């Protein structure tokens, strides 16, 4: 008997609904992940880069 025999042939998702724990609607599940920010500081860095590029372009046009 191997270590995972109890779960190897488990059917997923379960065929019978678990009435003691009803499923959450998809709209509610999506809300769980809203506060997640994988790239913290990305927006600020993007804004800084944009400002630098705008300033650089303005300097180039004023030289012409």
C-alpha positions as CSV (number, residue, x, y, z in Angstrom):
1,X,0.0,0.0,0.0
2,X,1.5,3.3,-1.0
3,X,1.4,6.6,0.8
4,X,-1.3,8.2,-1.3
5,X,-3.7,5.2,-1.9
6,X,-6.5,7.0,-0.1
7,X,-6.5,9.9,-2.5
8,X,-5.2,8.5,-5.7
9,X,-8.7,7.5,-7.1
10,X,-10.7,10.3,-5.6
11,X,-13.1,11.9,-8.0
12,X,-12.9,15.6,-8.2
13,X,-15.0,17.6,-8.1
14,X,-17.2,15.5,-5.8
15,X,-20.3,14.1,-7.4
16,X,-22.5,14.9,-4.4
17,X,-22.9,18.4,-3.1
18,X,-21.8,19.1,0.4
19,X,-24.9,20.7,1.9
20,X,-23.1,21.6,5.1
21,X,-20.8,23.9,3.1
22,X,-22.6,25.5,0.2
23,X,-20.5,26.7,-2.8
24,X,-19.6,30.4,-2.9
25,X,-20.9,32.2,-6.0
26,X,-18.2,33.1,-8.6
27,X,-18.8,36.8,-8.0
28,X,-17.9,36.4,-4.3
29,X,-14.9,34.2,-5.1
30,X,-13.5,36.9,-7.4
31,X,-13.6,39.5,-4.6
32,X,-11.2,37.4,-2.5
33,X,-8.4,38.2,-4.9
34,X,-9.1,41.9,-5.5
35,X,-6.7,43.3,-2.8
36,X,-3.8,41.2,-4.2
37,X,-1.0,43.2,-5.8
38,X,1.8,41.1,-7.2
39,X,3.9,44.1,-8.2
40,X,4.0,46.5,-5.3
41,X,5.4,49.8,-6.3
42,X,4.9,49.2,-10.0
43,X,2.4,52.0,-10.4
44,X,4.7,54.5,-8.7
45,X,7.7,53.4,-10.8
46,X,5.6,53.6,-14.0
47,X,4.5,57.1,-13.1
48,X,8.1,58.3,-12.4
49,X,9.3,56.8,-15.7
50,X,6.4,58.6,-17.6
51,X,7.3,61.9,-15.9
52,X,11.0,61.5,-16.9
53,X,10.1,60.7,-20.5
54,X,7.7,63.7,-20.7
55,X,10.4,66.0,-19.3
56,X,13.0,64.6,-21.7
57,X,10.7,65.1,-24.7
58,X,10.0,68.7,-23.6
59,X,13.7,69.4,-23.4
60,X,14.3,68.0,-26.9
61,X,11.5,70.1,-28.4
62,X,12.7,73.3,-26.7
63,X,16.1,72.7,-28.2
64,X,14.6,72.8,-31.8
